Amino acid sequence: MSNVLHILIDQAKEKADACIKAMAKTQQLIAQGEQKLAMLTQYETDCHTGLHSRATQGGITGLHLRNQNAFVGKISQAIEQQRQELEFLATTLTHQKQQYQIALQEQRKYEALVEREKRREAHKEAKRDQKMNDEYAARIARVHAAGEFS
């Protein structure tokens, strides 16, 4: 039984390690996504600022304004998509953390069973040793008693 438990412990450790790797990957993707979102947001702000400054300095044509607004609209769509991606990744990370906790609980459960088995074996061994000591003491007492009456 102990060998089976050790195999199960190893499997649970491997599962927990895989969860840690997946969480690290997701956290890396979140960091990259946040950088991309910041870049897109800054670019959108720069486009609005540039459009405003051109309009106040000398004016712009209607066609240029329409093209610029369409371009900024596409940037806004990209920003929204990036936000949705970050929400998805945050949900994924939460799920991965839960899976990691489950794997740890499973590992601890098997380790507790191994410890319980070790204590049971130690208790059996202590009883066996005590029995041998008692038998030895009884034998010595009989030998002494037989020697005194001879």
PAZA-236221 format. One line per field, with one value per residue: z, x, y of N, C-alpha, C in turn. Coordinates in pm, 1 decimal. Example, Ala and Ser with C-alpha at 12.3 -4.5 7.8 and 13.67 -1.06 7.14 Angstrom:
# PAZA-236221
n.w <- c(780.0:708.0)
n.u <- c(1319.0:1285.0)
n.v <- c(-569.0:-225.0)
ca.w <- c(780.0:714.0)
ca.u <- c(1230.0:1367.0)
ca.v <- c(-450.0:-106.0)
c.w <- c(780.0:787.0)
c.u <- c(1320.0:1290.0)
c.v <- c(-330.0:3.0)
# end
This chain:
# PAZA-236221
n.w <- c(0.0:70.3:-137.0:-346.9:-247.9:-247.5:-520.4:-591.4:-451.3:-588.6:-840.3:-773.3:-698.8:-945.3:-1083.6:-939.1:-992.7:-1269.3:-1268.4:-1150.2:-1349.0:-1557.0:-1441.2:-1423.0:-1692.5:-1772.9:-1612.4:-1726.7:-1982.5:-1908.7:-1813.0:-2051.1:-2202.0:-2056.1:-2099.1:-2375.2:-2382.7:-2247.7:-2429.6:-2657.3:-2554.7:-2499.4:-2759.1:-2875.6:-2730.3:-2815.0:-3086.2:-3069.3:-2950.7:-3148.9:-3362.2:-3256.9:-3221.4:-3489.1:-3593.6:-3457.7:-3533.2:-3809.0:-3935.7:-4082.2:-4348.0:-4437.4:-4529.3:-4428.8:-4157.7:-4131.6:-4203.2:-4002.4:-3775.4:-3826.1:-3810.2:-3540.8:-3429.1:-3492.6:-3336.1:-3087.4:-3091.4:-3087.1:-2835.9:-2676.0:-2739.8:-2632.8:-2362.7:-2314.1:-2359.5:-2147.3:-1932.5:-1976.8:-1940.8:-1671.1:-1552.9:-1628.8:-1486.0:-1223.2:-1219.4:-1262.6:-1026.3:-844.7:-929.0:-866.7:-586.3:-533.0:-624.2:-441.6:-202.4:-251.7:-266.3:-2.6:134.3:59.0:161.0:431.1:471.0:429.6:644.8:855.4:815.2:864.8:1138.7:1238.7:1175.7:1328.4:1581.2:1588.9:1576.6:1813.5:1997.5:1938.5:2010.3:2283.9:2364.1:2311.6:2493.2:2732.2:2726.6:2734.0:2981.6:3144.3:3093.4:3197.7:3461.6:3521.4:3485.6:3689.7:3906.7:3888.9:3932.4:4198.8:4346.2:4304.3)
n.u <- c(82.7:195.9:379.0:203.9:82.5:302.1:345.0:107.9:143.9:364.5:245.7:54.1:224.5:345.7:123.4:65.1:299.9:269.9:48.0:158.5:340.3:161.6:22.4:229.0:283.0:36.6:36.8:251.0:146.1:-59.1:87.4:215.4:-10.5:-115.2:84.9:55.9:-203.4:-163.9:7.0:-159.7:-361.1:-214.4:-137.2:-385.3:-456.7:-249.9:-318.0:-566.6:-478.0:-300.5:-479.4:-643.9:-459.1:-381.5:-622.9:-672.2:-455.7:-450.9:-657.3:-836.0:-917.6:-1242.1:-1236.3:-989.8:-1045.4:-1252.2:-1113.6:-920.2:-1081.6:-1195.1:-966.1:-892.7:-1114.7:-1071.7:-849.6:-968.3:-1137.1:-943.5:-838.8:-1058.6:-1082.5:-841.5:-882.7:-1089.1:-948.7:-766.6:-945.4:-1037.1:-795.5:-749.7:-962.0:-893.5:-652.4:-749.2:-897.3:-687.0:-542.5:-721.8:-720.5:-458.1:-465.0:-635.6:-476.9:-264.9:-401.4:-473.1:-221.0:-130.9:-318.5:-252.7:6.2:-51.8:-176.4:40.7:202.2:35.9:36.8:308.4:320.8:151.0:295.9:525.3:412.6:329.0:579.3:692.0:523.5:586.3:858.2:829.6:692.1:886.6:1082.5:943.1:907.0:1172.9:1249.2:1082.1:1182.1:1441.7:1374.6:1262.2:1485.9:1649.4:1487.2:1475.2:1738.9:1773.8:1628.2:1756.2)
n.v <- c(-119.1:120.1:175.6:230.4:458.2:631.6:653.9:781.1:1019.3:1123.7:1161.1:1354.1:1562.3:1612.8:1702.5:1935.6:2077.8:2110.9:2276.0:2502.7:2579.5:2638.3:2851.8:3039.0:3084.5:3195.7:3425.9:3556.7:3604.8:3777.3:3997.6:4074.3:4135.5:4348.3:4537.4:4571.5:4673.5:4916.4:5038.7:5058.6:5223.3:5455.1:5517.9:5569.5:5797.8:5968.8:5991.2:6125.1:6363.2:6458.1:6494.4:6692.4:6902.1:6952.0:7032.2:7269.3:7425.6:7471.9:7363.3:7085.7:6863.9:6736.6:6475.0:6385.5:6405.0:6216.8:5979.5:5976.6:5951.3:5700.5:5544.4:5584.4:5469.0:5200.7:5153.6:5184.2:4961.2:4761.1:4808.1:4740.4:4467.8:4380.2:4429.5:4247.3:4011.7:4023.0:4000.1:3740.1:3601.2:3660.0:3523.7:3266.9:3237.5:3245.3:3006.9:2826.7:2862.7:2754.5:2487.8:2426.2:2444.2:2230.3:2018.2:2037.1:1979.1:1716.6:1597.4:1642.3:1491.6:1228.6:1219.7:1240.2:996.8:825.1:899.8:823.2:548.9:497.8:563.4:368.0:135.0:184.7:175.4:-92.5:-216.4:-123.0:-250.5:-515.1:-519.2:-464.9:-691.2:-888.1:-804.8:-840.6:-1118.6:-1199.5:-1098.1:-1252.2:-1507.1:-1483.6:-1441.4:-1692.3:-1853.3:-1756.5:-1817.6:-2095.3:-2152.4:-2075.0:-2256.1:-2491.8)
ca.w <- c(0.0:81.0:-269.7:-423.2:-196.6:-294.9:-662.1:-593.7:-406.9:-702.3:-942.3:-723.6:-708.5:-1087.2:-1118.4:-878.4:-1070.5:-1397.9:-1238.9:-1127.9:-1479.9:-1630.4:-1380.6:-1461.4:-1832.8:-1776.7:-1555.4:-1828.8:-2085.2:-1851.3:-1812.4:-2189.7:-2241.2:-1991.3:-2172.5:-2504.0:-2355.7:-2216.6:-2554.8:-2740.6:-2492.2:-2523.0:-2902.4:-2896.5:-2674.4:-2905.8:-3207.7:-3034.7:-2929.6:-3280.4:-3438.1:-3195.8:-3249.3:-3631.9:-3616.9:-3403.3:-3596.1:-3945.9:-3989.1:-4155.8:-4442.0:-4391.1:-4560.7:-4331.7:-4028.5:-4137.6:-4201.4:-3868.7:-3681.5:-3853.4:-3757.3:-3394.3:-3397.7:-3496.9:-3215.1:-2975.6:-3098.5:-3042.8:-2689.9:-2617.4:-2753.8:-2538.2:-2229.2:-2305.1:-2347.2:-2009.9:-1845.3:-1997.8:-1876.2:-1525.6:-1518.0:-1645.2:-1373.6:-1104.9:-1232.6:-1243.4:-882.6:-780.0:-963.3:-789.3:-447.8:-531.3:-636.5:-312.9:-104.5:-284.3:-224.8:144.3:178.1:43.2:256.1:563.4:475.8:446.5:783.8:940.9:797.3:936.2:1282.6:1267.7:1172.3:1444.8:1698.5:1583.5:1609.3:1957.0:2067.7:1917.0:2094.8:2423.6:2386.8:2318.8:2620.1:2839.8:2721.3:2779.5:3127.4:3207.1:3081.1:3295.2:3594.6:3537.4:3501.7:3825.1:4000.9:3880.5:3991.1:4341.6:4404.5:4277.3)
ca.u <- c(0.0:283.4:432.3:95.7:67.3:414.9:318.3:2.5:205.5:444.4:152.8:-4.9:330.0:359.0:5.2:84.1:405.4:211.5:-37.5:246.5:391.1:51.1:-3.3:339.0:260.5:-77.6:80.3:335.5:54.6:-128.7:182.4:230.8:-137.8:-125.4:175.1:-6.8:-316.6:-109.0:58.4:-274.4:-427.2:-128.9:-143.9:-516.0:-445.3:-163.9:-394.4:-662.6:-400.7:-252.5:-594.4:-686.6:-361.2:-390.2:-748.5:-662.5:-346.1:-474.4:-773.5:-816.9:-1026.9:-1342.5:-1188.6:-885.0:-1111.6:-1322.9:-1011.5:-858.3:-1181.7:-1204.3:-844.0:-903.8:-1217.4:-1007.7:-765.0:-1061.3:-1177.6:-828.9:-831.4:-1166.9:-1044.5:-733.4:-944.7:-1158.6:-844.6:-715.4:-1048.9:-1031.6:-673.9:-768.5:-1050.3:-812.4:-558.9:-827.0:-925.6:-560.4:-511.2:-809.4:-669.0:-334.7:-504.3:-688.7:-361.4:-194.1:-482.6:-461.0:-86.4:-126.9:-401.0:-173.4:117.7:-107.9:-196.4:172.9:243.3:-46.7:89.4:437.1:293.2:94.0:407.5:610.2:340.4:339.3:717.4:710.9:454.6:664.8:977.1:787.9:660.1:1012.9:1145.8:868.9:939.2:1310.8:1250.1:1018.0:1274.8:1548.3:1317.0:1248.9:1620.1:1691.5:1404.1:1517.0:1872.6:1763.7:1569.9:1836.9)
ca.v <- c(0.0:236.1:205.8:291.7:595.0:711.2:681.9:882.4:1145.5:1173.5:1210.7:1478.6:1663.7:1646.9:1781.4:2067.4:2144.2:2150.6:2391.5:2618.3:2621.5:2699.6:2982.9:3129.1:3119.3:3286.5:3553.6:3619.0:3654.9:3893.3:4109.8:4118.6:4195.3:4480.4:4626.5:4598.9:4762.1:5049.0:5093.9:5095.6:5337.6:5571.8:5548.8:5632.6:5933.0:6046.0:6020.9:6231.5:6486.6:6502.6:6542.7:6818.6:7007.5:6985.0:7103.2:7405.0:7500.3:7514.7:7295.1:6961.6:6839.0:6641.1:6339.9:6350.6:6386.5:6089.4:5874.2:5975.8:5896.3:5556.8:5484.3:5586.2:5369.4:5068.2:5145.0:5162.4:4820.5:4681.3:4826.1:4660.5:4327.3:4353.7:4423.6:4118.9:3908.8:4029.9:3943.9:3595.5:3550.8:3668.7:3411.9:3145.9:3232.1:3208.7:2863.2:2754.5:2867.5:2656.9:2355.7:2409.5:2415.9:2093.5:1927.5:2038.6:1906.4:1574.8:1557.0:1639.5:1379.6:1106.7:1226.5:1210.3:851.4:763.9:924.7:738.5:412.5:491.8:559.7:236.3:40.6:211.5:125.3:-239.3:-251.7:-98.4:-359.6:-637.7:-505.2:-476.8:-832.3:-960.7:-767.7:-906.7:-1261.6:-1213.2:-1076.2:-1368.8:-1618.7:-1459.1:-1463.9:-1836.8:-1909.3:-1722.0:-1892.0:-2234.9:-2156.4:-2057.1:-2375.7:-2609.9)
c.w <- c(0.0:-54.3:-356.0:-377.9:-243.4:-443.1:-673.2:-549.4:-521.0:-812.0:-899.6:-729.8:-853.0:-1133.3:-1063.2:-954.4:-1205.2:-1379.1:-1219.3:-1260.4:-1561.1:-1574.9:-1420.0:-1605.4:-1844.4:-1720.9:-1653.4:-1939.6:-2036.1:-1853.2:-1954.2:-2238.5:-2180.9:-2059.3:-2306.6:-2486.7:-2327.3:-2344.0:-2644.6:-2685.8:-2514.6:-2669.7:-2935.9:-2847.2:-2766.0:-3033.7:-3182.5:-3018.2:-3062.2:-3365.1:-3386.1:-3230.1:-3396.9:-3661.8:-3568.1:-3472.5:-3736.8:-4009.0:-4065.0:-4247.3:-4382.4:-4415.6:-4460.2:-4194.5:-4023.6:-4130.4:-4062.7:-3766.0:-3701.2:-3794.7:-3604.7:-3349.6:-3397.1:-3376.2:-3093.7:-2973.5:-3048.4:-2890.7:-2622.7:-2626.6:-2653.7:-2396.3:-2209.5:-2288.6:-2204.9:-1910.1:-1854.7:-1926.6:-1724.2:-1477.0:-1525.5:-1526.9:-1244.9:-1104.9:-1207.9:-1096.0:-806.6:-806.7:-886.0:-643.9:-434.3:-537.6:-506.1:-205.7:-126.5:-238.6:-72.8:200.3:170.3:140.0:397.3:577.6:495.9:590.3:880.2:934.9:871.3:1086.9:1323.8:1271.4:1293.3:1572.7:1704.1:1626.1:1758.2:2039.0:2057.5:2004.9:2242.5:2457.9:2400.0:2450.1:2737.7:2843.9:2771.8:2930.8:3199.4:3203.5:3183.4:3436.8:3621.1:3560.5:3642.3:3929.7:4003.5:3946.1:4142.7:4409.5:4381.8:4388.3)
c.u <- c(86.7:341.3:328.1:77.7:181.2:398.4:212.6:54.8:285.8:355.0:90.1:97.6:347.9:242.7:18.4:191.5:353.0:120.4:46.7:299.8:283.0:19.1:105.0:321.0:145.8:-40.4:168.5:247.7:-22.6:-37.3:201.1:104.5:-157.3:-34.6:113.5:-124.2:-268.8:-58.4:-56.4:-345.1:-346.1:-135.5:-275.6:-514.5:-362.0:-238.0:-496.2:-591.5:-352.7:-364.5:-639.6:-588.9:-363.2:-515.1:-740.1:-556.2:-380.4:-593.3:-736.7:-938.0:-1122.7:-1299.3:-1083.0:-945.8:-1182.6:-1223.0:-948.3:-954.2:-1198.2:-1083.2:-849.7:-1009.5:-1160.1:-916.3:-853.1:-1110.7:-1065.2:-814.6:-938.0:-1134.8:-935.9:-788.0:-1017.8:-1059.4:-789.3:-817.5:-1048.2:-910.3:-685.7:-857.6:-973.8:-716.9:-630.6:-857.0:-798.1:-519.4:-595.8:-760.4:-540.8:-368.2:-559.0:-574.1:-282.6:-270.4:-471.6:-325.1:-79.0:-207.5:-321.3:-55.4:70.0:-131.8:-64.0:220.3:165.2:2.3:222.5:415.0:237.7:204.3:499.7:543.9:346.4:478.3:744.3:642.8:534.0:790.5:941.7:757.3:787.9:1083.9:1076.3:901.2:1081.5:1318.9:1188.5:1111.3:1388.2:1496.9:1302.2:1384.5:1670.3:1613.5:1444.9:1653.9:1867.7:1712.3:1655.3:1930.1)
c.v <- c(124.9:275.6:275.3:437.0:684.5:746.2:791.5:1019.4:1206.5:1230.0:1343.0:1593.0:1708.5:1734.2:1923.5:2145.7:2192.7:2272.7:2517.1:2670.4:2691.9:2838.5:3083.3:3176.3:3219.9:3423.5:3629.3:3679.0:3777.4:4015.5:4164.1:4189.0:4332.9:4582.1:4666.9:4694.0:4904.3:5117.0:5140.5:5219.4:5465.4:5614.6:5617.2:5776.7:6022.2:6083.5:6130.8:6365.5:6542.7:6558.7:6678.2:6931.1:7047.2:7066.0:7247.1:7488.9:7546.7:7447.9:7168.9:6941.9:6736.7:6498.0:6295.0:6324.5:6250.5:5973.2:5861.4:5915.1:5745.5:5484.8:5476.3:5485.8:5228.7:5048.2:5117.8:5018.1:4729.4:4690.4:4740.2:4511.5:4289.7:4344.8:4291.1:4004.3:3906.0:3974.0:3791.0:3535.6:3555.0:3554.8:3279.7:3129.3:3192.0:3058.9:2781.2:2752.8:2766.4:2515.0:2324.9:2374.4:2273.1:1992.2:1922.2:1961.7:1756.1:1521.1:1544.3:1522.4:1249.5:1105.2:1194.3:1059.6:778.0:781.9:836.7:593.8:396.3:483.6:424.0:131.9:59.7:158.6:-27.7:-284.5:-232.1:-208.3:-489.8:-633.9:-523.2:-623.0:-914.6:-930.5:-836.2:-1055.9:-1286.4:-1197.2:-1195.3:-1489.0:-1603.3:-1485.8:-1613.6:-1901.6:-1879.3:-1803.6:-2039.8:-2250.9:-2146.1:-2183.7:-2500.2:-2642.4)
# end
